[in-house]
Amino acid sequence: MGSRWERLLCNEQCELVGAFIWDLTDTLNKETEFNECIALKEGHIYHFSPIRENYSYSSVAILNNGNVKIFKALNCPQKGDKLDDVIRYITDSLSVPDKTALIDRVRNYRHYGSYLRIDPQSTFNCK
C-alpha cells in the first residue's frame, strides 16, 4: 500500500466504516460505503467526513510535497477551520492545473460526499 497517510485511512481491503473520502481534484476517485477504493495522490485535495449527516463534521486534507495539511470541522466555524483558510492555502501553496475549477469544487465540498440521514428530523450539529 502507498503512503503512511494512506495506510492510516484504508486497510488492506480498502474499507472505511462510517466515513467517506472524496477526491476534490479527481471527483471520480472516492471511498464511500459503496465499496469504492480511493487512491491517495500527491497534490490532491480530499474531503472527508462521517457519513451520518447529523455528525457530519467535514474536513479537508491536502497532500503537498509529501506532507499532509488538514483543515478540520469546516462546517463548524466556531469549532474548526475556516474555508477561506483552505482556499488561501491552495492559492499560495499548490501548483495545479485549472486552479479556478478546483477552488470552486472546494467551495462546494458538501456536494462531494455520501451522507446518511438516520432520522428525518435530524439536523447538523453545527451549521
WOJOVEN-V246107 format. One line per field, one symbol per residue. ss: DSSP state (H for helix, E for strand, - for the rest). Layout:
ss=???
This chain:
ss=---HHHHHH---------EEEEE------EE-------------EEEEEE-EHHH---EEEEEE--EEEEE-----------HHHHHHHHHHH-----HHHHHHHHH-HHH----E-----------
